[in-house]
């Protein structure tokens, strides 16, 4: 097992543990205002200090982890559940009008980044975590569709697929029984990478006010609130910024480690 996988899993597990723990315990109520204790620096009473409303930063970071993980996980779930079937269908119908329609639709979605999609959705339905999930999820669909199609195309020319076709299996059954299991490793690695990008996207959307709305803490909005106070309270920006960096770093390292572990070509090269 690679060091990247171990370190990435450790960092990711720490964030997930903090998020799960926030459901049952936080040092303070993350929404409780305590104006006399505002802008305290990290110390024994408030481990990460307090913000401009006197709220405990450590508690907000814990609940913010829950928000970021939930948004990114659901967004990746949307992208994978829709993108993978589209990619399998496009590969099975290579060169047909359906393949062309799916891929050109992917190109159209790629032309609009998740932030632009979020702005469009917000203009109609209003800002919120649900709309952020939809926006990031829509952007993930063509990513998984392209990855799946590219991996599946090479498999359709393999001997075991030809044998399945000779046995009378249809394209849908071959895709489900033979193609999907053989591209699952690649999808797991890509899902980990997209999860880290989802954390960044959620933070970016919250930073511009399009993500989770108050009083729900969000790392991106914590950064936005801190930008005018960096000169005299740098911990307000430093702490959520480090949380985002460590989370994304952990997920990327875990993705690299999973790729090394699951890719047989890399295992053979190292042996």
Buried (B, 14 or more C-beta within 10 A) or exposed (E): EBEBBEBBBEBBEBBBEBBEEBEEEBBBEBBEEBEEBBBBEBEEEBBBBBBBBBBBBBBBBBBBBBBBBBBBBBBBBBBBEBBBBBBBBBBBBEEEEBBEEBBEBBEEBEEBBBBEBBBBBBEEEEBBBBBBBBBBBBBBBBBBBBBBBBBBBEBBEEEEBEEBBEEEBEBEEBBBEBBBEBBEBBBBBBBBBBBBBBBBBBBBBBBBEBBBBEEBBBBBBBBBBBEEBEEEBBBBBBBBBBBBEBBBBBBBBBBBBBBBBBBEEEEEEEE
